[in-house]
Structures are given as structure tokens and as C-alpha cells.
Amino acid sequence: MIADFKTNRYDPSTDAVTYTYVQAKAFEELFAHYTSYFGPESASQGLLPEAITDPVQVRQLTAYFSWSAWAGSTLRPDKAYSYTNNWPSEPLVGNTITADAVVWSVLSLIVLLAGIGILFAAFGRWGERMGWRGRQADTISFRRPGDVAVTPTQRTAWSDSPRNTRPGTPSTRSRPHWRSRPESDVTGPGSAHPRG
């Protein structure tokens, strides 16, 4: 069975792949399956109802799926691995990923991450609008508290806060009234007790 998958029957003179009897029968079964899958059963698969009803299009799609499986399992001419470097790995068809594929995959990932890091570093260092410094130095200025205008609402809120209201002073906010105890009873500065 694995030999059927691994044997390369592509003919460059005709630009065609010759299937064995078993492969041809499997192709026709897949064609029937996808005719139903993309036709009457398409709505139950999360697709639009009757997604593909043209038999020619279904056969072309089946041929594409078959070709991709062939390219992933069939050995290249004079090579011990497939056109996709035995990817995806599949023991059922004798596909084990090659060492070259692993090495180049790791190297490409390292280069990708390094490239992204260099890009962000350069952008942060020399970017005019959104770099590490950006334009904040030009647009943000800090002023002393005394230089900032206070709105009437802020002034009212500040004067009405318990910290700034002396005992016995009426307030615009609704809160318990306070009164000071006689001086002889005062035990410390600012001592006050609610009327009770």
C-alpha cells in the first residue's frame, strides 16, 4: 500500500499522473463523497446550502485534493523524500519529516523573530511619531499646580471636603453636623465628636 503512495508515476511528456487501480477507485469514491459534501449536505457542514452543484467543479476540487496528497507522499525523482519534504508527517504513508526540513524551519523561525525584533528596535529608536520618545516631548508640558486654572466645580468640591471643613461650619453637602467639645474636654488638636 505504501508503495502505491511513494511510486512516482508522473510523465513529463504528457504532464499527467497515472493512478493505480486502487488509487483511481479511491478517487471516484472521493468524488462521490465531495459531491454530497458540497451539495445536499453542505448546510449541515457549516457551508451555504448547495455550495457547489456543478459536477465539473466538484471533480476539479477532488482532483486538487488528490494532487496535494500525491505531492505530499510521492517521492521526488532520484530523491528519498516527497515534493513537500515528507510534510505533513504521516506514518501511514511512510512520511517522516526530514532533518533538512526541521533545520530550515527552525532557522526561518529564528530569522523571523529576529527580524521583528530589529524592526521594533529601529522603529522605537528612530521612529518620529510612535517611537520610545515619540512626540511626547513636543506635545506634553507639565505646569505647576499654582499655574493651573481651577474651575468653580473643583473649588466647591475642595472647600466642601471634610478635610477642609472646620467643625460646626455648614456645608452644601448633606452630612452629619459636628460640634466641638468644651475646651476642658479637648484631648487633642482638632478633636470633635458628633452630636448625639
LINFEN-V820359 format. One record per backbone hydrogen bond with DSSP energy under -0.5 kcal/mol. NH is the residue of the N-H (numbers start at 1). CO is the residue of the C=O. If there is no record, write none. Layout:
NH;CO + NH;CO
This chain:
4;1 + 5;1 + 6;2 + 7;3 + 9;7 + 11;16 + 12;10 + 14;11 + 15;11 + 16;11 + 18;9 + 19;17 + 24;20 + 25;21 + 26;22 + 27;23 + 28;24 + 29;25 + 30;26 + 31;27 + 32;28 + 33;29 + 34;30 + 35;31 + 36;32 + 37;33 + 38;34 + 41;36 + 42;39 + 45;41 + 45;42 + 46;43 + 47;42 + 50;39 + 51;48 + 52;38 + 55;53 + 58;54 + 59;55 + 60;56 + 61;57 + 62;58 + 63;59 + 64;60 + 65;61 + 66;62 + 67;63 + 68;64 + 69;65 + 70;66 + 71;67 + 72;68 + 73;69 + 73;70 + 74;70 + 75;6 + 76;81 + 79;76 + 83;71 + 83;74 + 84;71 + 85;82 + 87;84 + 90;95 + 93;90 + 94;91 + 95;90 + 96;94 + 98;85 + 102;98 + 103;99 + 104;100 + 105;101 + 106;102 + 107;103 + 108;104 + 109;105 + 110;106 + 111;107 + 112;108 + 113;109 + 114;110 + 115;111 + 116;112 + 117;113 + 118;114 + 119;115 + 120;116 + 121;117 + 122;118 + 123;119 + 124;120 + 125;121 + 126;122 + 127;123 + 132;124 + 133;124 + 135;129 + 136;133 + 138;135 + 139;135 + 140;136 + 141;139 + 147;144 + 148;145 + 155;151 + 156;152 + 157;153 + 158;154 + 159;155 + 160;156 + 161;158 + 164;161 + 165;161 + 165;162 + 166;164 + 169;166 + 170;168 + 175;173 + 179;193 + 185;182 + 186;182 + 186;183 + 191;188 + 193;179 + 195;177
